[in-house]
Amino acid sequence: MEKNGPLISVIVPVYDVGKYLSKCLDSLLAQTWRNLEIIVVDDGSPDGSWDIMQDYAARRMWKLAKRIQKRT
């Protein structure tokens, strides 16, 4: 297991994929590479994806940021 290698960033775009999101995040968390940054971007998904992200953040002490964009 590498701890001091280069930082690998994985960006996960999220929109209406709530039924797949947990499996995706679990897969990323199961990776053996430890210098890993996981960025999950929810674009206002209406399917509960944000709630799943909040659950993972609470259990793993992740930081969350949410930008609400008003659509016209």
Secondary structure, DSSP 8 states (H G I E B T S, - for coil): --SSS--EEEEEEESS-HHHHHHHHHHHHT-S--SEEEEEEE---TTSHHHHHHHHHHHHT-----------
